[in-house]
Amino acid sequence: MMIKEWYIKNVQKLNCYPNIKKDIFVLLSTILNKPISWIRVFDETKLTLMQKKNLDKLLYQRMKSKPLSYIIQNQEFWSLNFKVTQDTLIPRVDTERLVEIALLKINNNNRKKYILDLGTGCGAIALSIAKECPQHYVVGIDNCRKALKIAYYNANKLKINNVLFLHSNWFSTLKNFRFHYILSNPPYIGETERYSLDKELTYEPNNALFSKKNGLSDIQHIIEKSSNYLLDSGWLILEHGWKQKIQVMNLFYKNNYKQIKSYKDYNDCDRVIIGSYNFL
């Protein structure tokens, strides 16, 4: 069977699935180890039996709503390619906004700074910041050892050396550390919402998605404890759910942060709040 025959057959069969044409091209690119541009030009190339078998297997997984990023074990973020598995959250475009805001703060001067990424997962935030700021040092923590192995794999693949990954339940192993910046995309979906969400989310780690207190439990913990790990005039930069702006800002105010500011994501939804902590 030629590439174009396999493509046409499955597009016709699965045309009710959104983005199926794009997904099929990505699967072809993965199995054939060729760019999509090559596949379009050489679509009369014959598939081997093994290639067809592997393509059918991956396509079946996609039909079962398994996220494409998990199927191909790759997700682009901040123009970098990250390995992802079901032990790590799939980094979203919305979180690039957090990175963008953090970089605007971090790059105010060239003095060496220490930056903490809480709940690093595959290392997307930590490694994006470290790549952009080789003069600074980034620590990424996660309470999942399997996720940390993926983060280290990505650091090695991307040849980023100014980063350290540690196993920690939030701040539990960071007793003697202090940072200029603490960043986090914590779990912020309420537990009662889990059954109304897209089926694809069922493949992602629950502890990276869901939080108690209507999604605010981990956010509250981070806001309350971060002052113990920030240097004077340090910044806390948090991603949150699009309906949580008021509650999260109130937590910042309640815990004596200053210069509190809210930012919208690329879809014009409230997404990131920052605040500075002063000890005087």
C-alpha positions in Angstrom: 0.0 0.0 0.0 1.3 3.5 -0.9 1.4 6.3 1.6 -1.4 8.2 -0.2 -3.6 5.1 -0.3 -3.3 4.6 3.5 -3.8 8.3 4.0 -7.0 8.6 1.9 -8.5 5.4 3.3 -8.2 6.6 6.9 -9.2 10.2 6.3 -12.4 9.0 4.6 -13.0 6.5 7.5 -12.3 9.0 10.3 -13.5 12.3 8.8 -15.7 12.8 11.8 -12.7 13.3 14.0 -11.4 16.8 14.4 -7.9 17.5 12.9 -7.7 14.0 11.6 -5.8 15.0 8.5 -3.1 16.8 10.5 -2.9 13.9 13.0 -2.4 11.4 10.2 0.4 13.4 8.7 2.1 13.6 12.1 1.8 9.8 12.6 3.2 9.2 9.1 6.1 11.6 9.9 6.8 9.7 13.1 6.8 6.2 11.7 8.6 7.1 8.5 11.0 9.4 10.2 10.5 12.0 7.5 9.2 15.6 7.5 5.6 16.1 6.4 6.9 18.1 3.4 8.7 14.9 2.2 5.5 12.8 2.7 3.4 15.2 0.6 5.9 15.0 -2.3 6.7 11.3 -2.1 3.2 10.0 -1.3 3.5 7.2 -3.8 6.2 5.5 -1.7 5.2 2.1 -0.6 4.7 1.3 3.1 6.4 -1.8 4.4 4.2 -4.3 6.3 5.8 -3.2 9.6 5.3 0.5 8.8 1.6 -0.1 8.1 1.2 -2.2 11.2 2.7 0.5 13.4 0.7 3.2 11.7 -2.6 1.3 12.3 -1.6 0.7 15.9 -0.9 4.4 16.5 -4.0 5.5 14.7 -6.1 3.2 16.8 -4.7 4.8 19.9 -5.7 8.2 18.5 -9.2 7.0 17.8 -9.4 6.2 21.5 -8.7 9.9 22.3 -5.1 9.3 23.5 -3.4 12.7 23.0 -1.2 12.8 19.9 1.6 14.2 22.0 1.6 11.0 24.1 1.4 8.8 21.0 4.5 10.3 19.4 6.1 11.2 22.8 6.8 14.8 21.8 5.4 18.2 22.3 6.7 21.5 21.1 6.9 24.3 23.6 8.7 27.6 23.4 10.1 26.4 20.0 11.8 23.5 21.7 10.8 19.8 21.4 10.1 18.0 24.7 9.7 14.3 25.2 6.4 13.7 27.1 4.9 10.6 28.6 1.8 9.9 30.6 3.9 10.6 33.7 4.1 14.3 32.6 1.5 16.9 31.8 1.5 18.0 28.2 2.7 21.6 28.1 0.2 24.0 26.7 0.5 27.2 24.7 -1.1 29.1 27.6 1.9 28.3 29.7 4.2 30.0 27.2 2.6 33.2 28.5 3.9 32.4 31.9 7.4 31.9 30.5 7.1 35.2 28.5 6.1 37.2 31.6 8.8 35.6 33.7 11.5 36.5 31.1 10.4 40.1 31.1 11.1 40.2 34.9 14.2 38.0 34.9 16.0 39.9 32.1 15.8 43.3 33.8 19.5 43.0 34.5 22.4 40.5 34.1 23.1 39.8 37.7 23.0 36.0 38.3 19.6 34.9 39.5 18.2 31.7 41.0 14.9 30.5 39.7 12.6 27.8 40.9 10.0 25.9 38.9 7.5 24.1 41.1 6.0 21.0 39.6 8.3 20.9 36.6 6.9 17.8 34.9 8.8 17.3 31.6 10.8 20.4 32.4 9.1 22.7 29.9 9.1 25.9 32.0 12.5 25.3 33.7 14.3 24.4 30.5 12.7 27.2 28.4 13.8 29.7 31.0 17.3 28.1 31.3 17.7 28.1 27.6 16.9 31.8 27.3 18.9 32.8 30.4 22.2 30.8 30.4 23.7 33.2 32.9 21.1 32.3 35.5 20.5 29.0 37.4 17.2 27.1 37.4 15.9 24.5 39.8 12.9 22.3 38.8 11.2 20.2 41.4 8.5 17.5 41.1 7.1 14.8 43.4 7.1 12.2 40.5 10.4 10.5 40.0 9.4 9.2 36.6 8.6 12.8 35.5 12.0 13.9 36.7 13.7 11.3 34.5 11.9 12.7 31.5 13.0 16.3 32.6 16.6 15.2 32.8 16.3 13.4 29.4 15.0 16.7 27.9 17.8 18.7 29.5 20.4 16.4 28.0 18.7 16.3 24.6 18.5 20.1 24.5 22.1 20.4 25.9 21.0 22.7 28.7 23.3 22.6 31.7 22.3 25.5 33.9 19.4 23.5 35.5 19.0 21.1 38.4 16.0 18.8 38.9 15.1 17.6 42.4 12.5 15.3 43.9 10.3 17.2 46.3 6.7 17.6 47.3 6.5 21.3 46.6 9.0 22.8 49.1 9.6 19.8 51.3 13.3 19.3 50.4 14.2 22.9 49.8 14.9 24.0 53.4 18.1 25.9 52.7 17.3 27.3 49.3 16.1 30.8 48.4 15.3 32.2 45.0 14.9 35.4 43.1 11.9 34.0 41.2 9.4 31.1 41.9 7.4 30.0 38.9 4.6 27.4 38.8 1.9 26.0 36.7 0.2 24.0 39.5 -2.9 21.8 39.3 -5.9 24.1 39.4 -8.9 22.2 38.1 -11.5 21.4 40.7 -12.0 17.7 41.5 -15.7 18.0 40.8 -14.9 19.1 37.2 -13.0 15.9 36.2 -16.1 14.1 34.8 -17.1 17.0 32.5 -13.7 17.5 30.8 -12.5 16.4 27.5 -11.7 12.6 27.3 -8.1 13.3 26.3 -7.4 14.7 29.8 -8.1 11.3 31.3 -4.7 10.2 29.9 -2.8 13.0 31.8 -1.6 12.6 35.4 -4.4 13.5 37.8 -2.0 15.1 40.4 -0.9 17.5 37.7 -4.4 18.6 36.8 -6.7 18.4 39.9 -6.6 20.2 43.2 -8.9 20.3 46.2 -10.9 23.5 47.3 -12.3 24.0 43.8 -8.8 23.9 42.3 -7.2 26.3 44.7 -5.6 24.0 47.3 -2.1 23.8 45.7 -2.2 27.5 44.6 -3.0 28.5 48.2 -0.2 26.3 49.6 2.4 27.8 47.1 1.3 31.4 47.8 1.5 30.8 51.6 4.8 29.1 51.6 6.8 30.9 48.9 7.8 33.8 51.1 10.0 31.3 53.0 11.9 30.5 49.9 12.1 33.9 48.2 15.0 36.3 48.5 14.0 39.9 49.5 12.0 41.5 46.7 11.7 38.2 45.0 8.8 37.4 42.7 6.1 34.6 42.6 4.7 34.0 39.2 1.7 31.7 39.0 -0.5 30.3 36.3 -4.2 29.7 37.3 -7.6 28.8 35.8 -9.4 31.4 33.8 -12.1 31.8 36.4 -9.8 32.0 39.4 -8.3 35.5 39.1 -10.2 37.1 42.0 -9.6 34.3 44.4 -5.9 34.0 43.5 -5.3 37.8 43.7 -7.0 37.8 47.2 -4.6 35.1 48.3 -1.6 37.2 47.1 -2.9 40.2 49.0 -3.7 38.2 52.1 -0.2 36.9 52.2 1.4 40.4 52.0 2.7 40.3 48.4 3.2 43.7 46.7 3.1 44.9 43.1 0.4 42.3 42.3 -0.6 42.2 38.7 -2.8 39.9 36.5 -2.0 39.0 32.9 -4.2 37.4 30.2 -3.2 34.5 28.0 -3.1 34.5 24.2 -6.9 33.8 24.1 -7.6 36.9 26.2 -8.4 34.8 29.3 -7.1 35.7 32.8 -4.1 33.2 33.3 -1.1 34.5 35.2 -0.7 36.5 38.5 2.6 37.9 39.8 3.6 39.4 43.1 6.7 40.6 44.9 7.6 39.8 48.5 9.5 42.3 50.7 10.7 41.4 54.1 10.8 45.0 55.5 
